[in-house]
Amino acid sequence: MLFTELEELVLKTLSFYEPMTLAKIILGFENEILKKHPHFNQEDLEQILFKLRRMGLVTRRTMKDQRVWQRAHPPRTWYGRLWLKLSTLF
């Protein structure tokens, strides 16, 4: 999969363990990349999050009346699940 620089930045910023609001995501960005894209705003961020959500890389939930996003663990392949089950038997 090819990602744009901003999509990579969002994926790098999102946590696997802690759901993040839009404010936390923006605060986690690196300054150098944001200086390259001065036009980047909240609407662009929401579009990127929507695209990543459709790809299955990000999940969205509602906590305390706020939308939060979290990086999704990639699903295991069928042979990965088979190997895990076989390894627990021996």
N, CA, C and O of each residue as an XYZ file, in Angstrom:
360
protein
N       0.833     -1.182      0.000
C       0.000      0.000      0.000
C       0.879      1.248      0.000
O       1.856      1.332      0.745
N       0.535      2.176     -0.811
C       1.245      3.441     -0.839
C       0.454      4.470     -0.052
O      -0.745      4.648     -0.268
N       1.130      5.138      0.854
C       0.508      6.165      1.660
C       1.149      7.502      1.342
O       2.323      7.577      0.982
N       0.367      8.546      1.480
C       0.939      9.875      1.353
C       1.708     10.190      2.634
O       1.615      9.467      3.626
N       2.452     11.260      2.591
C       3.252     11.645      3.752
C       2.359     11.954      4.954
O       2.707     11.627      6.089
N       1.214     12.581      4.705
C       0.302     12.912      5.805
C      -0.360     11.663      6.382
O      -0.568     11.577      7.592
N      -0.691     10.695      5.528
C      -1.280      9.455      6.023
C      -0.280      8.682      6.881
O      -0.646      8.108      7.906
N       0.975      8.671      6.458
C       2.017      8.028      7.257
C       2.192      8.721      8.598
O       2.411      8.072      9.620
N       2.094     10.042      8.584
C       2.213     10.813      9.822
C       1.079     10.462     10.785
O       1.312     10.297     11.982
N      -0.134     10.349     10.274
C      -1.280     10.005     11.125
C      -1.113      8.596     11.670
O      -1.353      8.369     12.855
N      -0.708      7.648     10.838
C      -0.509      6.279     11.314
C       0.592      6.189     12.358
O       0.486      5.431     13.322
N       1.654      6.968     12.159
C       2.755      6.959     13.116
C       2.327      7.572     14.454
O       2.811      7.159     15.508
N       1.435      8.540     14.414
C       1.009      9.240     15.621
C       0.004      8.432     16.428
O       0.034      8.459     17.659
N      -0.885      7.713     15.751
C      -1.924      6.969     16.457
C      -1.324      5.830     17.274
O      -0.322      5.226     16.892
N      -1.964      5.554     18.407
C      -1.492      4.529     19.323
C      -2.312      3.254     19.170
O      -3.510      3.308     18.893
N      -1.657      2.100     19.352
C      -2.371      0.827     19.373
C      -3.132      0.649     20.689
O      -4.123     -0.081     20.730
N      -2.686      1.304     21.764
C      -3.190      1.032     23.095
C      -4.093      2.112     23.673
O      -4.939      1.821     24.518
N      -3.927      3.335     23.236
C      -4.709      4.437     23.813
C      -5.523      5.136     22.727
O      -4.957      5.629     21.752
N      -6.858      5.182     22.890
C      -7.665      5.943     21.926
C      -7.333      7.428     22.029
O      -7.124      7.950     23.123
N      -7.287      8.107     20.876
C      -6.875      9.504     20.844
C      -7.946     10.369     20.201
O      -8.549      9.986     19.198
N      -8.178     11.538     20.785
C      -9.086     12.513     20.189
C      -8.331     13.272     19.097
O      -7.122     13.110     18.931
N      -9.071     14.106     18.353
C      -8.423     14.906     17.305
C      -7.340     15.813     17.894
O      -6.282     15.994     17.291
N      -7.605     16.375     19.058
C      -6.627     17.275     19.683
C      -5.334     16.538     20.020
O      -4.246     17.066     19.793
N      -5.443     15.321     20.562
C      -4.243     14.554     20.896
C      -3.473     14.142     19.643
O      -2.242     14.111     19.640
N      -4.210     13.828     18.586
C      -3.548     13.449     17.339
C      -2.753     14.627     16.789
O      -1.605     14.466     16.374
N      -3.360     15.806     16.786
C      -2.685     16.992     16.260
C      -1.475     17.353     17.116
O      -0.439     17.748     16.582
N      -1.594     17.224     18.434
C      -0.456     17.530     19.303
C       0.689     16.544     19.129
O       1.838     16.878     19.418
N       0.397     15.345     18.667
C       1.441     14.344     18.483
C       2.194     14.455     17.178
O       3.156     13.716     16.971
N       1.799     15.343     16.294
C       2.459     15.487     14.994
C       3.836     16.114     15.150
O       4.090     16.885     16.075
N       4.722     15.761     14.214
C       6.048     16.357     14.174
C       5.979     17.707     13.459
O       5.260     17.849     12.469
N       6.707     18.677     13.946
C       6.662     20.031     13.397
C       7.224     20.122     11.986
O       6.725     20.899     11.171
N       8.258     19.337     11.687
C       8.906     19.448     10.382
C       7.940     19.099      9.253
O       7.903     19.785      8.231
N       7.175     18.054      9.432
C       6.253     17.629      8.376
C       5.097     18.620      8.256
O       4.634     18.900      7.150
N       4.635     19.146      9.372
C       3.552     20.124      9.321
C       4.000     21.429      8.667
O       3.188     22.123      8.055
N       5.272     21.766      8.789
C       5.770     22.970      8.124
C       5.772     22.805      6.611
O       5.636     23.783      5.876
N       5.927     21.559      6.142
C       5.880     21.292      4.702
C       4.461     21.412      4.146
O       4.271     21.668      2.957
N       3.468     21.224      5.017
C       2.057     21.250      4.604
C       1.283     22.286      5.428
O       0.513     21.910      6.311
N       1.472     23.564      5.159
C       0.788     24.594      5.959
C      -0.720     24.623      5.718
O      -1.456     25.183      6.531
N      -1.189     24.042      4.636
C      -2.616     24.038      4.318
C      -3.373     22.949      5.069
O      -4.603     22.923      5.025
N      -2.671     22.050      5.757
C      -3.287     20.919      6.455
C      -4.183     21.433      7.575
O      -3.744     22.220      8.414
N      -5.451     20.984      7.591
C      -6.390     21.430      8.620
C      -7.178     20.240      9.165
O      -6.908     19.093      8.811
N      -8.149     20.521     10.025
C      -8.912     19.475     10.693
C      -9.748     18.663      9.699
O      -9.901     17.454      9.875
N     -10.281     19.293      8.676
C     -11.070     18.570      7.677
C     -10.212     17.558      6.929
O     -10.660     16.445      6.657
N      -8.981     17.939      6.596
C      -8.071     17.006      5.936
C      -7.756     15.826      6.848
O      -7.695     14.681      6.401
N      -7.558     16.117      8.125
C      -7.279     15.053      9.086
C      -8.449     14.087      9.174
O      -8.248     12.873      9.203
N      -9.672     14.612      9.218
C     -10.846     13.748      9.295
C     -10.999     12.906      8.025
O     -11.423     11.753      8.102
N     -10.662     13.461      6.867
C     -10.720     12.695      5.622
C      -9.684     11.568      5.626
O      -9.969     10.455      5.184
N      -8.497     11.860      6.121
C      -7.465     10.828      6.201
C      -7.877      9.729      7.171
O      -7.700      8.546      6.880
N      -8.430     10.114      8.327
C      -8.883      9.119      9.290
C     -10.009      8.266      8.711
O     -10.059      7.060      8.954
N     -10.910      8.880      7.950
C     -11.996      8.136      7.317
C     -11.430      7.123      6.316
O     -11.875      5.976      6.268
N     -10.454      7.548      5.525
C      -9.838      6.658      4.543
C      -9.115      5.498      5.226
O      -9.238      4.352      4.792
N      -8.373      5.783      6.278
C      -7.665      4.738      7.006
C      -8.627      3.788      7.705
O      -8.346      2.598      7.849
N      -9.763      4.324      8.137
C     -10.787      3.488      8.765
C     -11.392      2.527      7.755
O     -11.643      1.366      8.079
N     -11.628      2.994      6.538
C     -12.165      2.129      5.494
C     -11.170      1.049      5.083
O     -11.565     -0.029      4.639
N      -9.878      1.340      5.232
C      -8.845      0.358      4.915
C      -8.647     -0.645      6.044
O      -7.951     -1.644      5.862
N      -9.248     -0.398      7.211
C      -9.136     -1.308      8.343
C      -7.923     -1.079      9.215
O      -7.584     -1.929     10.038
N      -7.262      0.056      9.051
C      -6.066      0.348      9.835
C      -6.366      1.141     11.097
O      -5.537      1.206     12.005
N      -7.551      1.746     11.158
C      -7.931      2.603     12.283
C      -9.364      2.277     12.675
O     -10.206      2.011     11.817
N      -9.639      2.300     13.986
C     -11.010      2.135     14.465
C     -11.458      3.434     15.124
O     -10.643      4.185     15.658
N     -12.767      3.688     15.081
C     -13.326      4.888     15.694
C     -14.377      4.467     16.702
O     -15.183      3.575     16.440
N     -14.361      5.118     17.858
C     -15.355      4.887     18.909
C     -15.792      6.223     19.478
O     -15.218      7.266     19.165
N     -16.805      6.178     20.308
C     -17.254      7.374     21.015
C     -17.069      7.140     22.502
O     -17.607      6.188     23.067
N     -16.302      8.019     23.128
C     -16.075      7.950     24.574
C     -16.378      9.317     25.167
O     -15.804     10.325     24.755
N     -17.276      9.343     26.129
C     -17.631     10.594     26.816
C     -18.010     11.676     25.817
O     -17.528     12.806     25.901
N     -18.867     11.331     24.881
C     -19.379     12.257     23.856
C     -18.289     12.833     22.956
O     -18.465     13.910     22.388
N     -17.176     12.135     22.821
C     -16.112     12.551     21.915
C     -15.741     11.373     21.030
O     -15.712     10.224     21.471
N     -15.459     11.683     19.774
C     -14.976     10.637     18.882
C     -13.494     10.437     19.133
O     -12.725     11.396     19.207
N     -13.103      9.173     19.262
C     -11.691      8.831     19.467
C     -11.296      7.792     18.431
O     -12.116      6.982     17.999
N     -10.036      7.827     18.040
C      -9.497      6.899     17.054
C      -8.362      6.127     17.681
O      -7.636      6.623     18.542
N      -8.231      4.883     17.218
C      -7.177      4.022     17.719
C      -6.644      3.181     16.563
O      -7.408      2.754     15.697
N      -5.379      2.953     16.551
C      -4.776      2.133     15.498
C      -5.192      0.689     15.710
O      -5.128      0.186     16.832
N      -5.613      0.022     14.662
C      -6.098     -1.352     14.742
C      -4.940     -2.317     14.519
O      -4.052     -2.078     13.701
N      -4.978     -3.408     15.267
C      -3.991     -4.458     15.047
C      -4.313     -5.155     13.736
O      -5.479     -5.446     13.467
N      -3.322     -5.425     12.926
C      -3.602     -6.103     11.656
C      -4.117     -7.516     11.918
O      -3.617     -8.198     12.812
N      -5.103     -7.959     11.155
C      -5.638     -9.303     11.376
C      -4.601    -10.358     10.989
O      -3.793    -10.158     10.082
N      -4.645    -11.468     11.692
C      -3.721    -12.563     11.389
C      -4.194    -13.314     10.152
O      -5.393    -13.418      9.895
N      -3.263    -13.821      9.412
C      -3.610    -14.630      8.258
C      -4.075    -16.004      8.726
O      -3.866    -16.365      9.884
N      -4.692    -16.760      7.850
C      -5.199    -18.078      8.241
C      -4.061    -19.007      8.639
O      -4.214    -19.815      9.555
N      -2.927    -18.900      7.963
C      -1.818    -19.778      8.332
C      -1.139    -19.301      9.616
O      -0.541    -20.103     10.332
N      -1.225    -18.028      9.905
C      -0.706    -17.527     11.176
C      -1.532    -18.027     12.352
O      -0.989    -18.400     13.392
N      -2.850    -18.032     12.178
C      -3.723    -18.557     13.230
C      -3.516    -20.062     13.405
O      -3.512    -20.565     14.529
N      -3.342    -20.783     12.281
C      -3.104    -22.225     12.338
C      -1.796    -22.512     13.058
O      -1.739    -23.409     13.900
N      -0.747    -21.764     12.740
C       0.550    -21.957     13.382
C       0.453    -21.679     14.883
O       1.063    -22.389     15.682
N      -0.296    -20.671     15.266
C      -0.452    -20.348     16.683
C      -1.165    -21.474     17.418
O      -0.765    -21.840     18.523
N      -2.215    -22.028     16.820
C      -2.933    -23.138     17.466
C      -2.078    -24.386     17.551
O      -2.090    -25.083     18.566
N      -1.334    -24.674     16.491
C      -0.474    -25.859     16.517
C       0.658    -25.710     17.507
O       1.054    -26.687     18.143
N       1.180    -24.525     17.650
C       2.297    -24.313     18.576
C       1.847    -24.433     20.038
O       2.651    -24.791     20.898
N       0.583    -24.143     20.328
C       0.100    -24.283     21.702
C      -0.162    -25.745     22.068
O      -0.201    -26.094     23.248
N      -0.341    -26.599     21.055
C      -0.583    -28.017     21.323
C       0.681    -28.766     21.700
O       0.608    -29.762     22.420
N       1.829    -28.319     21.236
C       3.082    -29.039     21.475
C       3.933    -28.356     22.477
O       5.022    -28.835     22.791
